[in-house]
């Protein structure tokens, strides 16, 4: 389940839940509920996490093991 990936990527970056919560504009308690699955992660927070960790939402959701973000499409 992707909850493990959320915790793993945070720990890989040597961050505390509080630090990630600040980046998301939420409390540490709210973020902790996302990591444990007690609260569903809203799509806007998923987007913010992908930007924060410079990865894709697919990586965070464990749909891929490729950590690099997708290239931005040129318009």
N, C-alpha and C positions, 0 to 999 in steps of 0.2 A: 504494500500500500504506500501511497506517496507521502504519508506522514513521516515515515522513516527518512525519506529523501529530504524533507524540510529540515529535520533535525541534523542529518548528516552534513548537508551543505552549510548550515549555520556553524557547525563545529569545525568543518574544514576551513572556514574563514576565521576561526578563533573568535567567534562572536558570542555574546550572551544573548539570551532571549530579550532582555531589556534593550540592548542596542538595536536589534532588528525591529522591535516594537516602536522605538523612537523613529526609525526610518519610515515605518508605515503609518505613523501618527496615531498609534493605539497604545493601550497599556500593556505591560508585560504579562499581566494575567490573561488578557484577550489573546495575545499571541500564543501563550502557553496552551490555551484551549484549542487553537488551530493545530499545534503540533501533536496533541494527544487525540485529536479527532472528536473532542467533545463539542466542538463548534465547527461548522462548515466554513471553509475559506472562500470569501466572496471573490468574484472574478477580478474586481479592481485591485484587491490585495495580491492576488496571484500575479497580475500584470506588474504591480510595483515590485514584488519579489524578484520576478524575472529580470527587470531592469536593474534592481539593486545588486543582484548576483551576476549580472551580465551573462545570462543564459536564456533558454527558451522556457515557456510555460510547459511545453511537452517534456522537457527534461525534469522539471519540478514534479510533474504528474506521472513520471516514470513511463511515459510513452516512448521515450528514446533514452539511450545511454550516452548520446552525444551532448556534451556539456556546452559546446560552443553555440552561441545564438545563431539563428538563421540570418542570412544576409538580408539587408533591407532592400526591398524592390525599388528600382528607379522608376520614376513617373515620367 
